[in-house]
Amino acid sequence: METTKKEYQTEYINCIIPKQGKQDFIVSELHIKVQELQDVFTKHKKFIESNNGFFSVTLCKSFKDPNKLYLKHSQLVEVKEEVVTHKEQMPDRDDLPF
């Protein structure tokens, strides 16, 4: 028996490297590996098309080092979950008295 549920799938975007700005008026500098970013867009083409052409990323900072920044992408996906009944899990335990 299968059921489906939705859960967020997170992927770190390593082709965009955010760094703290060196001056007060610069929040962050982004260093982009263009070919790798194109590969990410190709991988998520269906999602981007269904999301009106948008691909959102979240800028996060490390708990251990607040000066270290990173990007991640999360999207809600359907996950098929196999439901295992008690009889399927322990078929040899049917004759127990409890």
Gaussian input, Z-matrix of N, CA and C with variables (Angstrom, degrees):
# hf/3-21g

backbone

0 1
 N
 C     1     B1
 C     2     B2     1     A1
 N     3     B3     2     A2     1     D1
 C     4     B4     3     A3     2     D2
 C     5     B5     4     A4     3     D3
 N     6     B6     5     A5     4     D4
 C     7     B7     6     A6     5     D5
 C     8     B8     7     A7     6     D6
 N     9     B9     8     A8     7     D7
 C    10    B10     9     A9     8     D8
 C    11    B11    10    A10     9     D9
 N    12    B12    11    A11    10    D10
 C    13    B13    12    A12    11    D11
 C    14    B14    13    A13    12    D12
 N    15    B15    14    A14    13    D13
 C    16    B16    15    A15    14    D14
 C    17    B17    16    A16    15    D15
 N    18    B18    17    A17    16    D16
 C    19    B19    18    A18    17    D17
 C    20    B20    19    A19    18    D18
 N    21    B21    20    A20    19    D19
 C    22    B22    21    A21    20    D20
 C    23    B23    22    A22    21    D21
 N    24    B24    23    A23    22    D22
 C    25    B25    24    A24    23    D23
 C    26    B26    25    A25    24    D24
 N    27    B27    26    A26    25    D25
 C    28    B28    27    A27    26    D26
 C    29    B29    28    A28    27    D27
 N    30    B30    29    A29    28    D28
 C    31    B31    30    A30    29    D29
 C    32    B32    31    A31    30    D30
 N    33    B33    32    A32    31    D31
 C    34    B34    33    A33    32    D32
 C    35    B35    34    A34    33    D33
 N    36    B36    35    A35    34    D34
 C    37    B37    36    A36    35    D35
 C    38    B38    37    A37    36    D36
 N    39    B39    38    A38    37    D37
 C    40    B40    39    A39    38    D38
 C    41    B41    40    A40    39    D39
 N    42    B42    41    A41    40    D40
 C    43    B43    42    A42    41    D41
 C    44    B44    43    A43    42    D42
 N    45    B45    44    A44    43    D43
 C    46    B46    45    A45    44    D44
 C    47    B47    46    A46    45    D45
 N    48    B48    47    A47    46    D46
 C    49    B49    48    A48    47    D47
 C    50    B50    49    A49    48    D48
 N    51    B51    50    A50    49    D49
 C    52    B52    51    A51    50    D50
 C    53    B53    52    A52    51    D51
 N    54    B54    53    A53    52    D52
 C    55    B55    54    A54    53    D53
 C    56    B56    55    A55    54    D54
 N    57    B57    56    A56    55    D55
 C    58    B58    57    A57    56    D56
 C    59    B59    58    A58    57    D57
 N    60    B60    59    A59    58    D58
 C    61    B61    60    A60    59    D59
 C    62    B62    61    A61    60    D60
 N    63    B63    62    A62    61    D61
 C    64    B64    63    A63    62    D62
 C    65    B65    64    A64    63    D63
 N    66    B66    65    A65    64    D64
 C    67    B67    66    A66    65    D65
 C    68    B68    67    A67    66    D66
 N    69    B69    68    A68    67    D67
 C    70    B70    69    A69    68    D68
 C    71    B71    70    A70    69    D69
 N    72    B72    71    A71    70    D70
 C    73    B73    72    A72    71    D71
 C    74    B74    73    A73    72    D72
 N    75    B75    74    A74    73    D73
 C    76    B76    75    A75    74    D74
 C    77    B77    76    A76    75    D75
 N    78    B78    77    A77    76    D76
 C    79    B79    78    A78    77    D77
 C    80    B80    79    A79    78    D78
 N    81    B81    80    A80    79    D79
 C    82    B82    81    A81    80    D80
 C    83    B83    82    A82    81    D81
 N    84    B84    83    A83    82    D82
 C    85    B85    84    A84    83    D83
 C    86    B86    85    A85    84    D84
 N    87    B87    86    A86    85    D85
 C    88    B88    87    A87    86    D86
 C    89    B89    88    A88    87    D87
 N    90    B90    89    A89    88    D88
 C    91    B91    90    A90    89    D89
 C    92    B92    91    A91    90    D90
 N    93    B93    92    A92    91    D91
 C    94    B94    93    A93    92    D92
 C    95    B95    94    A94    93    D93
 N    96    B96    95    A95    94    D94
 C    97    B97    96    A96    95    D95
 C    98    B98    97    A97    96    D96
 N    99    B99    98    A98    97    D97
 C   100   B100    99    A99    98    D98
 C   101   B101   100   A100    99    D99
 N   102   B102   101   A101   100   D100
 C   103   B103   102   A102   101   D101
 C   104   B104   103   A103   102   D102
 N   105   B105   104   A104   103   D103
 C   106   B106   105   A105   104   D104
 C   107   B107   106   A106   105   D105
 N   108   B108   107   A107   106   D106
 C   109   B109   108   A108   107   D107
 C   110   B110   109   A109   108   D108
 N   111   B111   110   A110   109   D109
 C   112   B112   111   A111   110   D110
 C   113   B113   112   A112   111   D111
 N   114   B114   113   A113   112   D112
 C   115   B115   114   A114   113   D113
 C   116   B116   115   A115   114   D114
 N   117   B117   116   A116   115   D115
 C   118   B118   117   A117   116   D116
 C   119   B119   118   A118   117   D117
 N   120   B120   119   A119   118   D118
 C   121   B121   120   A120   119   D119
 C   122   B122   121   A121   120   D120
 N   123   B123   122   A122   121   D121
 C   124   B124   123   A123   122   D122
 C   125   B125   124   A124   123   D123
 N   126   B126   125   A125   124   D124
 C   127   B127   126   A126   125   D125
 C   128   B128   127   A127   126   D126
 N   129   B129   128   A128   127   D127
 C   130   B130   129   A129   128   D128
 C   131   B131   130   A130   129   D129
 N   132   B132   131   A131   130   D130
 C   133   B133   132   A132   131   D131
 C   134   B134   133   A133   132   D132
 N   135   B135   134   A134   133   D133
 C   136   B136   135   A135   134   D134
 C   137   B137   136   A136   135   D135
 N   138   B138   137   A137   136   D136
 C   139   B139   138   A138   137   D137
 C   140   B140   139   A139   138   D138
 N   141   B141   140   A140   139   D139
 C   142   B142   141   A141   140   D140
 C   143   B143   142   A142   141   D141
 N   144   B144   143   A143   142   D142
 C   145   B145   144   A144   143   D143
 C   146   B146   145   A145   144   D144
 N   147   B147   146   A146   145   D145
 C   148   B148   147   A147   146   D146
 C   149   B149   148   A148   147   D147
 N   150   B150   149   A149   148   D148
 C   151   B151   150   A150   149   D149
 C   152   B152   151   A151   150   D150
 N   153   B153   152   A152   151   D151
 C   154   B154   153   A153   152   D152
 C   155   B155   154   A154   153   D153
 N   156   B156   155   A155   154   D154
 C   157   B157   156   A156   155   D155
 C   158   B158   157   A157   156   D156
 N   159   B159   158   A158   157   D157
 C   160   B160   159   A159   158   D158
 C   161   B161   160   A160   159   D159
 N   162   B162   161   A161   160   D160
 C   163   B163   162   A162   161   D161
 C   164   B164   163   A163   162   D162
 N   165   B165   164   A164   163   D163
 C   166   B166   165   A165   164   D164
 C   167   B167   166   A166   165   D165
 N   168   B168   167   A167   166   D166
 C   169   B169   168   A168   167   D167
 C   170   B170   169   A169   168   D168
 N   171   B171   170   A170   169   D169
 C   172   B172   171   A171   170   D170
 C   173   B173   172   A172   171   D171
 N   174   B174   173   A173   172   D172
 C   175   B175   174   A174   173   D173
 C   176   B176   175   A175   174   D174
 N   177   B177   176   A176   175   D175
 C   178   B178   177   A177   176   D176
 C   179   B179   178   A178   177   D177
 N   180   B180   179   A179   178   D178
 C   181   B181   180   A180   179   D179
 C   182   B182   181   A181   180   D180
 N   183   B183   182   A182   181   D181
 C   184   B184   183   A183   182   D182
 C   185   B185   184   A184   183   D183
 N   186   B186   185   A185   184   D184
 C   187   B187   186   A186   185   D185
 C   188   B188   187   A187   186   D186
 N   189   B189   188   A188   187   D187
 C   190   B190   189   A189   188   D188
 C   191   B191   190   A190   189   D189
 N   192   B192   191   A191   190   D190
 C   193   B193   192   A192   191   D191
 C   194   B194   193   A193   192   D192
 N   195   B195   194   A194   193   D193
 C   196   B196   195   A195   194   D194
 C   197   B197   196   A196   195   D195
 N   198   B198   197   A197   196   D196
 C   199   B199   198   A198   197   D197
 C   200   B200   199   A199   198   D198
 N   201   B201   200   A200   199   D199
 C   202   B202   201   A201   200   D200
 C   203   B203   202   A202   201   D201
 N   204   B204   203   A203   202   D202
 C   205   B205   204   A204   203   D203
 C   206   B206   205   A205   204   D204
 N   207   B207   206   A206   205   D205
 C   208   B208   207   A207   206   D206
 C   209   B209   208   A208   207   D207
 N   210   B210   209   A209   208   D208
 C   211   B211   210   A210   209   D209
 C   212   B212   211   A211   210   D210
 N   213   B213   212   A212   211   D211
 C   214   B214   213   A213   212   D212
 C   215   B215   214   A214   213   D213
 N   216   B216   215   A215   214   D214
 C   217   B217   216   A216   215   D215
 C   218   B218   217   A217   216   D216
 N   219   B219   218   A218   217   D217
 C   220   B220   219   A219   218   D218
 C   221   B221   220   A220   219   D219
 N   222   B222   221   A221   220   D220
 C   223   B223   222   A222   221   D221
 C   224   B224   223   A223   222   D222
 N   225   B225   224   A224   223   D223
 C   226   B226   225   A225   224   D224
 C   227   B227   226   A226   225   D225
 N   228   B228   227   A227   226   D226
 C   229   B229   228   A228   227   D227
 C   230   B230   229   A229   228   D228
 N   231   B231   230   A230   229   D229
 C   232   B232   231   A231   230   D230
 C   233   B233   232   A232   231   D231
 N   234   B234   233   A233   232   D232
 C   235   B235   234   A234   233   D233
 C   236   B236   235   A235   234   D234
 N   237   B237   236   A236   235   D235
 C   238   B238   237   A237   236   D236
 C   239   B239   238   A238   237   D237
 N   240   B240   239   A239   238   D238
 C   241   B241   240   A240   239   D239
 C   242   B242   241   A241   240   D240
 N   243   B243   242   A242   241   D241
 C   244   B244   243   A243   242   D242
 C   245   B245   244   A244   243   D243
 N   246   B246   245   A245   244   D244
 C   247   B247   246   A246   245   D245
 C   248   B248   247   A247   246   D246
 N   249   B249   248   A248   247   D247
 C   250   B250   249   A249   248   D248
 C   251   B251   250   A250   249   D249
 N   252   B252   251   A251   250   D250
 C   253   B253   252   A252   251   D251
 C   254   B254   253   A253   252   D252
 N   255   B255   254   A254   253   D253
 C   256   B256   255   A255   254   D254
 C   257   B257   256   A256   255   D255
 N   258   B258   257   A257   256   D256
 C   259   B259   258   A258   257   D257
 C   260   B260   259   A259   258   D258
 N   261   B261   260   A260   259   D259
 C   262   B262   261   A261   260   D260
 C   263   B263   262   A262   261   D261
 N   264   B264   263   A263   262   D262
 C   265   B265   264   A264   263   D263
 C   266   B266   265   A265   264   D264
 N   267   B267   266   A266   265   D265
 C   268   B268   267   A267   266   D266
 C   269   B269   268   A268   267   D267
 N   270   B270   269   A269   268   D268
 C   271   B271   270   A270   269   D269
 C   272   B272   271   A271   270   D270
 N   273   B273   272   A272   271   D271
 C   274   B274   273   A273   272   D272
 C   275   B275   274   A274   273   D273
 N   276   B276   275   A275   274   D274
 C   277   B277   276   A276   275   D275
 C   278   B278   277   A277   276   D276
 N   279   B279   278   A278   277   D277
 C   280   B280   279   A279   278   D278
 C   281   B281   280   A280   279   D279
 N   282   B282   281   A281   280   D280
 C   283   B283   282   A282   281   D281
 C   284   B284   283   A283   282   D282
 N   285   B285   284   A284   283   D283
 C   286   B286   285   A285   284   D284
 C   287   B287   286   A286   285   D285
 N   288   B288   287   A287   286   D286
 C   289   B289   288   A288   287   D287
 C   290   B290   289   A289   288   D288
 N   291   B291   290   A290   289   D289
 C   292   B292   291   A291   290   D290
 C   293   B293   292   A292   291   D291

   B1=1.4436
   B2=1.5320
   B3=1.3125
   B4=1.4617
   B5=1.5192
   B6=1.3016
   B7=1.4574
   B8=1.5230
   B9=1.3194
   B10=1.4559
   B11=1.5201
   B12=1.3016
   B13=1.4541
   B14=1.5172
   B15=1.3165
   B16=1.4573
   B17=1.5188
   B18=1.3229
   B19=1.4567
   B20=1.5194
   B21=1.3289
   B22=1.4575
   B23=1.5207
   B24=1.3150
   B25=1.4476
   B26=1.5312
   B27=1.3193
   B28=1.4619
   B29=1.5179
   B30=1.3182
   B31=1.4569
   B32=1.5239
   B33=1.3091
   B34=1.4590
   B35=1.5181
   B36=1.3123
   B37=1.4586
   B38=1.5278
   B39=1.3273
   B40=1.4606
   B41=1.5240
   B42=1.3253
   B43=1.4608
   B44=1.5292
   B45=1.3304
   B46=1.4594
   B47=1.5214
   B48=1.3191
   B49=1.4507
   B50=1.5290
   B51=1.3426
   B52=1.4660
   B53=1.5273
   B54=1.3190
   B55=1.4611
   B56=1.5181
   B57=1.3312
   B58=1.4651
   B59=1.5226
   B60=1.3459
   B61=1.4524
   B62=1.5149
   B63=1.3188
   B64=1.4603
   B65=1.5229
   B66=1.3149
   B67=1.4631
   B68=1.5219
   B69=1.3173
   B70=1.4591
   B71=1.5265
   B72=1.3272
   B73=1.4649
   B74=1.5280
   B75=1.3223
   B76=1.4664
   B77=1.5239
   B78=1.3218
   B79=1.4572
   B80=1.5175
   B81=1.3349
   B82=1.4578
   B83=1.5199
   B84=1.3220
   B85=1.4572
   B86=1.5200
   B87=1.3224
   B88=1.4590
   B89=1.5231
   B90=1.3137
   B91=1.4576
   B92=1.5259
   B93=1.3356
   B94=1.4660
   B95=1.5278
   B96=1.3429
   B97=1.4632
   B98=1.5251
   B99=1.3078
   B100=1.4608
   B101=1.5287
   B102=1.3159
   B103=1.4653
   B104=1.5246
   B105=1.3281
   B106=1.4666
   B107=1.5229
   B108=1.3252
   B109=1.4597
   B110=1.5270
   B111=1.3215
   B112=1.4642
   B113=1.5226
   B114=1.3276
   B115=1.4695
   B116=1.5289
   B117=1.3420
   B118=1.4705
   B119=1.5229
   B120=1.3400
   B121=1.4638
   B122=1.5290
   B123=1.3172
   B124=1.4668
   B125=1.5279
   B126=1.3230
   B127=1.4638
   B128=1.5271
   B129=1.3276
   B130=1.4647
   B131=1.5303
   B132=1.3223
   B133=1.4658
   B134=1.5335
   B135=1.3301
   B136=1.4691
   B137=1.5233
   B138=1.3348
   B139=1.4647
   B140=1.5320
   B141=1.3256
   B142=1.4650
   B143=1.5270
   B144=1.3221
   B145=1.4650
   B146=1.5239
   B147=1.3306
   B148=1.4637
   B149=1.5277
   B150=1.3191
   B151=1.4632
   B152=1.5336
   B153=1.3313
   B154=1.4764
   B155=1.5271
   B156=1.3356
   B157=1.4540
   B158=1.5178
   B159=1.3177
   B160=1.4608
   B161=1.5256
   B162=1.3278
   B163=1.4589
   B164=1.5237
   B165=1.3081
   B166=1.4596
   B167=1.5210
   B168=1.3190
   B169=1.4584
   B170=1.5263
   B171=1.3163
   B172=1.4501
   B173=1.5211
   B174=1.3249
   B175=1.4545
   B176=1.5273
   B177=1.3278
   B178=1.4697
   B179=1.5258
   B180=1.3403
   B181=1.4612
   B182=1.5189
   B183=1.2946
   B184=1.4531
   B185=1.5266
   B186=1.3440
   B187=1.4664
   B188=1.5370
   B189=1.3213
   B190=1.4623
   B191=1.5248
   B192=1.3255
   B193=1.4678
   B194=1.5285
   B195=1.3392
   B196=1.4634
   B197=1.5333
   B198=1.3375
   B199=1.4661
   B200=1.5259
   B201=1.3319
   B202=1.4682
   B203=1.5306
   B204=1.3186
   B205=1.4569
   B206=1.5267
   B207=1.3301
   B208=1.4607
   B209=1.5231
   B210=1.3350
   B211=1.4620
   B212=1.5216
   B213=1.3318
   B214=1.4565
   B215=1.5277
   B216=1.3166
   B217=1.4656
   B218=1.5215
   B219=1.3231
   B220=1.4596
   B221=1.5161
   B222=1.3081
   B223=1.4565
   B224=1.5143
   B225=1.3178
   B226=1.4548
   B227=1.5211
   B228=1.3268
   B229=1.4677
   B230=1.5197
   B231=1.3237
   B232=1.4640
   B233=1.5196
   B234=1.3237
   B235=1.4580
   B236=1.5193
   B237=1.3228
   B238=1.4625
   B239=1.5166
   B240=1.3061
   B241=1.4517
   B242=1.5156
   B243=1.3058
   B244=1.4495
   B245=1.5256
   B246=1.3267
   B247=1.4520
   B248=1.5184
   B249=1.3134
   B250=1.4590
   B251=1.5186
   B252=1.3190
   B253=1.4672
   B254=1.5219
   B255=1.3162
   B256=1.4583
   B257=1.5322
   B258=1.3056
   B259=1.4706
   B260=1.5245
   B261=1.3253
   B262=1.4584
   B263=1.5263
   B264=1.3189
   B265=1.4506
   B266=1.5244
   B267=1.3292
   B268=1.4611
   B269=1.5300
   B270=1.3189
   B271=1.4663
   B272=1.5305
   B273=1.3159
   B274=1.4644
   B275=1.5313
   B276=1.3145
   B277=1.4583
   B278=1.5242
   B279=1.3009
   B280=1.4762
   B281=1.5247
   B282=1.3099
   B283=1.4696
   B284=1.5300
   B285=1.3301
   B286=1.4577
   B287=1.5248
   B288=1.3339
   B289=1.4640
   B290=1.5210
   B291=1.2844
   B292=1.4788
   B293=1.4970
   A1=107.90
   A2=116.65
   A3=121.58
   A4=110.59
   A5=115.36
   A6=121.28
   A7=107.21
   A8=116.12
   A9=119.74
   A10=108.78
   A11=114.23
   A12=120.24
   A13=107.19
   A14=116.42
   A15=120.74
   A16=108.96
   A17=114.47
   A18=119.77
   A19=109.01
   A20=115.68
   A21=120.31
   A22=110.36
   A23=114.32
   A24=121.73
   A25=106.12
   A26=116.68
   A27=121.74
   A28=110.08
   A29=115.24
   A30=121.95
   A31=107.36
   A32=116.59
   A33=120.11
   A34=109.28
   A35=115.91
   A36=122.01
   A37=107.28
   A38=115.74
   A39=121.01
   A40=113.24
   A41=117.31
   A42=119.51
   A43=112.34
   A44=117.57
   A45=122.13
   A46=106.35
   A47=116.14
   A48=120.58
   A49=108.91
   A50=117.07
   A51=119.45
   A52=110.61
   A53=116.09
   A54=121.47
   A55=108.37
   A56=115.67
   A57=121.20
   A58=109.10
   A59=115.52
   A60=120.15
   A61=110.65
   A62=115.96
   A63=120.21
   A64=112.37
   A65=116.20
   A66=120.93
   A67=108.35
   A68=117.40
   A69=121.79
   A70=113.53
   A71=117.29
   A72=119.82
   A73=112.87
   A74=117.82
   A75=121.93
   A76=107.69
   A77=116.54
   A78=121.29
   A79=110.58
   A80=116.72
   A81=120.61
   A82=109.93
   A83=115.57
   A84=122.14
   A85=107.36
   A86=116.91
   A87=121.52
   A88=109.39
   A89=116.07
   A90=122.55
   A91=106.21
   A92=116.28
   A93=121.12
   A94=110.70
   A95=115.47
   A96=121.74
   A97=105.78
   A98=116.82
   A99=123.14
   A100=112.44
   A101=118.85
   A102=120.64
   A103=110.79
   A104=117.64
   A105=120.52
   A106=111.19
   A107=117.21
   A108=120.14
   A109=110.62
   A110=117.40
   A111=120.35
   A112=110.58
   A113=117.23
   A114=120.95
   A115=111.32
   A116=116.95
   A117=120.83
   A118=109.63
   A119=116.81
   A120=120.16
   A121=111.26
   A122=117.50
   A123=120.88
   A124=110.33
   A125=116.71
   A126=121.28
   A127=111.52
   A128=117.67
   A129=122.51
   A130=112.68
   A131=116.96
   A132=121.50
   A133=112.61
   A134=117.82
   A135=120.51
   A136=111.18
   A137=116.68
   A138=120.40
   A139=110.75
   A140=116.98
   A141=121.34
   A142=110.17
   A143=117.28
   A144=120.70
   A145=111.32
   A146=117.07
   A147=120.19
   A148=112.30
   A149=117.24
   A150=122.44
   A151=110.92
   A152=117.06
   A153=123.82
   A154=113.17
   A155=117.19
   A156=121.28
   A157=114.43
   A158=117.65
   A159=120.38
   A160=111.52
   A161=115.21
   A162=124.02
   A163=105.72
   A164=117.03
   A165=121.04
   A166=110.98
   A167=114.73
   A168=121.67
   A169=107.99
   A170=115.34
   A171=121.91
   A172=108.55
   A173=116.39
   A174=122.07
   A175=107.71
   A176=116.25
   A177=121.76
   A178=109.33
   A179=115.58
   A180=119.34
   A181=108.53
   A182=115.24
   A183=122.42
   A184=110.59
   A185=115.96
   A186=119.98
   A187=110.40
   A188=116.26
   A189=120.45
   A190=112.22
   A191=116.57
   A192=120.99
   A193=108.45
   A194=118.44
   A195=121.46
   A196=114.35
   A197=117.64
   A198=120.29
   A199=111.99
   A200=116.95
   A201=120.55
   A202=109.07
   A203=116.64
   A204=123.15
   A205=109.73
   A206=115.78
   A207=120.26
   A208=109.00
   A209=115.70
   A210=122.31
   A211=110.16
   A212=114.94
   A213=119.72
   A214=109.07
   A215=114.69
   A216=122.17
   A217=107.33
   A218=116.66
   A219=121.47
   A220=109.25
   A221=115.97
   A222=120.18
   A223=109.26
   A224=114.93
   A225=122.30
   A226=108.71
   A227=116.54
   A228=121.16
   A229=109.52
   A230=115.18
   A231=120.64
   A232=109.01
   A233=115.10
   A234=121.09
   A235=107.56
   A236=115.62
   A237=119.73
   A238=107.84
   A239=114.48
   A240=120.93
   A241=109.26
   A242=115.83
   A243=121.27
   A244=108.22
   A245=116.81
   A246=122.20
   A247=108.31
   A248=116.07
   A249=121.86
   A250=108.09
   A251=115.86
   A252=120.01
   A253=109.81
   A254=115.35
   A255=120.74
   A256=111.58
   A257=116.54
   A258=120.19
   A259=111.75
   A260=116.55
   A261=119.62
   A262=111.25
   A263=115.81
   A264=119.63
   A265=112.00
   A266=116.72
   A267=120.86
   A268=109.47
   A269=118.49
   A270=120.71
   A271=113.29
   A272=117.82
   A273=120.56
   A274=112.83
   A275=118.60
   A276=121.59
   A277=113.15
   A278=118.21
   A279=121.34
   A280=112.93
   A281=118.34
   A282=119.92
   A283=113.51
   A284=118.66
   A285=120.86
   A286=110.55
   A287=117.97
   A288=120.51
   A289=114.61
   A290=120.19
   A291=121.00
   A292=112.13
   D1=134.39
   D2=-179.86
   D3=-118.69
   D4=144.21
   D5=171.19
   D6=-127.22
   D7=157.67
   D8=176.38
   D9=-117.64
   D10=142.02
   D11=175.20
   D12=-138.97
   D13=163.03
   D14=179.27
   D15=-107.94
   D16=136.16
   D17=176.10
   D18=-145.69
   D19=157.96
   D20=-179.79
   D21=-81.07
   D22=133.54
   D23=176.50
   D24=-110.25
   D25=124.54
   D26=-175.70
   D27=-109.87
   D28=138.38
   D29=177.71
   D30=-133.54
   D31=132.18
   D32=177.68
   D33=-81.67
   D34=135.50
   D35=-178.80
   D36=-98.19
   D37=95.86
   D38=-175.25
   D39=-87.25
   D40=-4.60
   D41=-178.58
   D42=-90.08
   D43=-5.55
   D44=173.22
   D45=-119.01
   D46=116.14
   D47=-175.79
   D48=-109.02
   D49=107.57
   D50=178.01
   D51=-84.94
   D52=140.82
   D53=176.49
   D54=-133.07
   D55=146.80
   D56=177.78
   D57=-58.37
   D58=141.91
   D59=175.93
   D60=-68.71
   D61=147.23
   D62=-177.26
   D63=-86.19
   D64=-10.05
   D65=178.05
   D66=-124.65
   D67=157.79
   D68=-174.91
   D69=-59.26
   D70=-34.58
   D71=-176.02
   D72=-85.90
   D73=-3.92
   D74=176.10
   D75=-103.58
   D76=113.85
   D77=-178.36
   D78=-73.71
   D79=-50.58
   D80=-176.77
   D81=-155.39
   D82=150.88
   D83=172.18
   D84=-111.84
   D85=135.48
   D86=-179.62
   D87=-109.73
   D88=126.03
   D89=176.03
   D90=-108.47
   D91=121.54
   D92=-169.89
   D93=-117.23
   D94=127.64
   D95=170.36
   D96=-89.25
   D97=101.35
   D98=-168.62
   D99=-61.05
   D100=-47.36
   D101=-177.27
   D102=-62.25
   D103=-42.16
   D104=178.93
   D105=-66.40
   D106=-36.71
   D107=178.17
   D108=-66.98
   D109=-38.30
   D110=175.50
   D111=-62.13
   D112=-38.01
   D113=177.25
   D114=-64.38
   D115=-38.73
   D116=177.09
   D117=-63.36
   D118=-44.97
   D119=179.34
   D120=-63.64
   D121=-38.59
   D122=177.68
   D123=-64.80
   D124=-42.11
   D125=179.58
   D126=-61.56
   D127=-36.62
   D128=-176.29
   D129=-104.75
   D130=26.06
   D131=-175.28
   D132=-56.89
   D133=-46.02
   D134=-179.16
   D135=-63.28
   D136=-42.08
   D137=178.44
   D138=-62.43
   D139=-43.64
   D140=-179.20
   D141=-63.16
   D142=-42.70
   D143=178.99
   D144=-63.63
   D145=-39.58
   D146=-179.65
   D147=-76.60
   D148=-11.79
   D149=-178.41
   D150=-108.39
   D151=33.44
   D152=178.36
   D153=55.51
   D154=33.95
   D155=176.22
   D156=84.26
   D157=5.24
   D158=-178.43
   D159=-97.92
   D160=146.78
   D161=172.66
   D162=-134.77
   D163=109.98
   D164=-173.94
   D165=-98.23
   D166=142.49
   D167=174.70
   D168=-127.27
   D169=155.90
   D170=179.42
   D171=-113.69
   D172=128.12
   D173=177.58
   D174=-89.66
   D175=120.43
   D176=-176.51
   D177=-122.05
   D178=160.99
   D179=173.02
   D180=-122.61
   D181=148.15
   D182=-176.86
   D183=-68.50
   D184=142.88
   D185=175.82
   D186=-69.09
   D187=-40.15
   D188=-176.81
   D189=-72.28
   D190=-38.81
   D191=-179.25
   D192=-132.27
   D193=97.42
   D194=-176.78
   D195=-61.00
   D196=-14.59
   D197=177.55
   D198=-83.50
   D199=-11.63
   D200=-179.84
   D201=-91.24
   D202=123.02
   D203=-179.03
   D204=-110.86
   D205=152.91
   D206=175.41
   D207=-152.77
   D208=163.04
   D209=-179.52
   D210=-115.87
   D211=146.45
   D212=173.74
   D213=-141.71
   D214=156.61
   D215=177.73
   D216=-122.68
   D217=129.60
   D218=177.65
   D219=-123.91
   D220=139.92
   D221=175.52
   D222=-142.94
   D223=148.97
   D224=-179.72
   D225=-82.57
   D226=121.85
   D227=-179.21
   D228=-127.30
   D229=154.25
   D230=175.58
   D231=-85.29
   D232=132.88
   D233=-179.84
   D234=-120.75
   D235=127.52
   D236=176.66
   D237=-83.73
   D238=131.10
   D239=-177.30
   D240=-119.35
   D241=126.66
   D242=179.25
   D243=-83.25
   D244=123.01
   D245=178.75
   D246=-93.80
   D247=122.84
   D248=-178.92
   D249=-106.03
   D250=123.02
   D251=178.50
   D252=-80.30
   D253=167.18
   D254=179.91
   D255=-60.97
   D256=-41.22
   D257=-179.50
   D258=-65.77
   D259=-34.84
   D260=178.03
   D261=-73.33
   D262=-34.02
   D263=-177.72
   D264=-74.32
   D265=-40.52
   D266=-178.09
   D267=-133.17
   D268=74.53
   D269=-174.76
   D270=-66.88
   D271=-25.41
   D272=-178.20
   D273=-83.95
   D274=1.81
   D275=-175.75
   D276=-104.32
   D277=13.70
   D278=-176.49
   D279=-67.83
   D280=-27.58
   D281=-174.17
   D282=-94.94
   D283=11.97
   D284=177.91
   D285=-74.74
   D286=144.18
   D287=-176.76
   D288=-75.60
   D289=-8.76
   D290=-178.27
   D291=-115.24

